[in-house]
């Protein structure tokens, strides 16, 4: 067992907790992996170059974190080894917290009141009627669906867009490329929570931003690869967009000299919408036991779709 | 009909919309009230001193906004005239938006990331596991109950406290004075959403803050009268509290020279948690028609409880 893991994950904690559930577990942390042919299961966000080629007895890859794109871009990803997506609901709800926070912070003028406090100014600002504010969620997987549910309960008008048809009570769900403009055209907030696939790469480009309602707000919790950052900056400067909240970028960490850092209409966070913790340990123990028992894993990713 | 209204309410819009629903309506806006004995229904947040004494044919008072305290403090409030509380759900959901926003902004380090952006610093900060974060809501009326529902769906641990017993699935509801310490003792966020009554005035005092968990956060969307502001500042300075988000104050607008404005641990907003708009117009039209038909009004406030 080996793992190339996000830096905030604590491998010692995983080793300790997994050992409690699996007797005699041999848990190895990359680069200290021992003999490559011993490896049965890889836990990874993505793999060091060439690693997969050398794991002759690999039976399963378990993806840490939400997006599959970094794994699928690995030229050594073995064709026949199943990739498992953890079902831990905290992954989705972490991102939903982030989306709700940044929509509400604009809707309720958080930044303006912060500035007013510095000036000791008492000046109430009308809020828009929540039911007249349209939130469009791109990507209606676990994150999009959960966010739709929360926004709906808060009283917002919610639209969803996905590759295939979805049905969520009270949410106008559209699907397929032809409907994208309808979904983003009248939204006050457009939220990208898509998986990164060949179909969605660069989807937020000049045409996309021009199709948005003037004065709308864009939030990206998908991947940097979804957004053409030059087109985004043009849309911000032409006042087409009121602003953007960005958690992911084409290059991460965002380089010190990148113009987005200082853009007055842009809020930047360091890829923390999904700050995945240790919610998946039990699931991994279960998966490992299935493999030892000769069973095939559950919750396998569809490689042809890329997510 | 006469009205002393919150400054953000647009009486012209109310006149226009009510006139569409009630033929021949005589809608007057204080101080231009015409003959006092003509007044049948008062719409008011509170009344100018002495006004109620002169309204001999008054049949009903309809309260604008959520808290009843300013009305009940009026020495001229007529004993027998019923006071109606509008049921418009947007009043509660407005306050819920505010509570959710300010809990999440701390939970997800909004302020820290804002500062990091100014310094072009890319530094992810772990979030706490949401299910281990306890939110205690004081006041389980429409606001508290709705907030409990949303926090629960986001995965927080939620407790509620109220005068009488309440039952909300998944929420630990306690009631009565004796249980207050239990509710606030282990909470990470304590939210005051109580009505202001003789029993709750000054409830957030030295003893209250000392009973809170060290490092917890206090949010007040109730009334300034709930909080002893000197005791609050002591609790902030002793590090008993990590911080506070305050929307209401003992004196409003908060005076320019008030020390809370510049307190580094305090977030101040100018009484906007409930930014009530025009959701109640239809309800008022209905109420007025009931009065004309000689029916008694619905949703009457219990004067003995004060809310």
HADDOCK unambig.tbl for C-alpha pairs under 7 A between the chains (distance, minus, plus):
assign (segid A and resid 93 and name CA) (segid B and resid 154 and name CA) 6.48 0.50 0.50
assign (segid A and resid 101 and name CA) (segid B and resid 101 and name CA) 5.66 0.50 0.50
assign (segid A and resid 101 and name CA) (segid B and resid 104 and name CA) 5.85 0.50 0.50
assign (segid A and resid 101 and name CA) (segid B and resid 105 and name CA) 6.39 0.50 0.50
assign (segid A and resid 104 and name CA) (segid B and resid 101 and name CA) 5.85 0.50 0.50
assign (segid A and resid 105 and name CA) (segid B and resid 101 and name CA) 6.39 0.50 0.50
assign (segid A and resid 113 and name CA) (segid B and resid 269 and name CA) 6.03 0.50 0.50
assign (segid A and resid 117 and name CA) (segid B and resid 261 and name CA) 6.21 0.50 0.50
assign (segid A and resid 117 and name CA) (segid B and resid 268 and name CA) 6.26 0.50 0.50
assign (segid A and resid 120 and name CA) (segid B and resid 256 and name CA) 5.96 0.50 0.50
assign (segid A and resid 120 and name CA) (segid B and resid 261 and name CA) 6.04 0.50 0.50
assign (segid A and resid 122 and name CA) (segid B and resid 253 and name CA) 6.16 0.50 0.50
assign (segid A and resid 122 and name CA) (segid B and resid 270 and name CA) 5.35 0.50 0.50
assign (segid A and resid 123 and name CA) (segid B and resid 270 and name CA) 6.22 0.50 0.50
assign (segid A and resid 124 and name CA) (segid B and resid 270 and name CA) 5.64 0.50 0.50
assign (segid A and resid 124 and name CA) (segid B and resid 272 and name CA) 6.17 0.50 0.50
assign (segid A and resid 126 and name CA) (segid B and resid 275 and name CA) 6.74 0.50 0.50
assign (segid A and resid 127 and name CA) (segid B and resid 275 and name CA) 6.71 0.50 0.50
assign (segid A and resid 154 and name CA) (segid B and resid 93 and name CA) 6.50 0.50 0.50
assign (segid A and resid 253 and name CA) (segid B and resid 122 and name CA) 6.17 0.50 0.50
assign (segid A and resid 256 and name CA) (segid B and resid 120 and name CA) 5.97 0.50 0.50
assign (segid A and resid 261 and name CA) (segid B and resid 117 and name CA) 6.21 0.50 0.50
assign (segid A and resid 261 and name CA) (segid B and resid 120 and name CA) 6.07 0.50 0.50
assign (segid A and resid 268 and name CA) (segid B and resid 117 and name CA) 6.27 0.50 0.50
assign (segid A and resid 269 and name CA) (segid B and resid 113 and name CA) 6.05 0.50 0.50
assign (segid A and resid 270 and name CA) (segid B and resid 122 and name CA) 5.35 0.50 0.50
assign (segid A and resid 270 and name CA) (segid B and resid 123 and name CA) 6.22 0.50 0.50
assign (segid A and resid 270 and name CA) (segid B and resid 124 and name CA) 5.65 0.50 0.50
assign (segid A and resid 272 and name CA) (segid B and resid 124 and name CA) 6.19 0.50 0.50
assign (segid A and resid 275 and name CA) (segid B and resid 126 and name CA) 6.76 0.50 0.50
assign (segid A and resid 275 and name CA) (segid B and resid 127 and name CA) 6.71 0.50 0.50
